């Protein structure tokens, strides 16, 4: 089984990332490095990431959107496409990731 590949090309993700303060950017980079060394079953079960499906959200094509924690303050939304974890948005408050 292959390791997870990470896609950070989504314009909204990039805008959110560039507006993070440096400690939060570094926390995200450390988390993405950790994820890039995992396989999917490890990602889904990692206790520190608090990976969760967002049952109330999906893409226009019907794909499930998930969320994970990368710092005490922030969560990210993402979706899986084959071996890629495609990052979508960053959220400072837990609830906004689900809306």
N, C-alpha and C positions, 0 to 999 in steps of 0.2 A: 504494500500500500504506500502511495506517495505522500510526501509531506504537503501541507497546505501552502498554496500560493496566494499571495495577497495583492489585491488590486486597489490602488488608492487614486484612480483616475477620475472618480466622480467629481464634477465641479463643486457640488454642494459640500462634499466631504473636504475638499481642498480649501474652500472658503472657511469652513468651520475650523480646520486645522490651523490655518494661518492666523486666526483670531484667538487661539489659545495662548495662555501665558506660558512662558518657557517651562516651568515645572510640569505643567500638564502635557505639553508637547513631548517632553522627555518620558513621562509616564506612558504615553501612548506608544512611543517608539519602542520602549522596553517591552510593552505588552505585545506589540506586533512581532517583535523578534522572537518572543516566547512562542507565539502562535505559529510562526513560520517553521519552527522546529517540531511541531506536533503533527499528528495524523488526526483525521476527523473524530474518531471515537474519543481521543484524548481531549480534544477541544470541548466536546459536548459534556464531558464529565468533570472538567477542571473546576474545583470548588472556588478558586480565587477569581475566576472570570465571571462567575454567576451568569452563565449562558442561559438565555431564556428565549423561547419563541414568543413573538408578539401576535397573539391570536386575532387581534382586532385590525391587523394591518397586513396587506400583501401588495405586491407590485401589480401594475396594470395587466401583466401576463399571468397573474395568479400565483406567483412565487411567494413563499413564506419569507417574512422579514424577521430577523433575530436581533437580540441586543446582548451586549456584554459590558462588564465594568472594566475600565482601564485605570481608574483612580478612585479615591474616596468620593470625589465630587462628580465625576463624569461617567457617562455610558456612551457607547457607540451603537449604531444600527448597521446591519450588514445582511447580505444574503449569500447563499452558497450557489455557485454555478460550476458544476463539475468539481475540479480541484481548486477552484478559486474562491476566496473569501472576498467579496466585493463590498468595500466600505461605502456607506451611504451618507450618514450624518453623525454629528456629535451633539450630546445633550448634557447641559449642566445639571438639570434636575431629573431625577429618575422617572417621574410621571410623564414628562414631555417626550420621552423616547417612545412612549406607547400611544401617543396621539397622532 
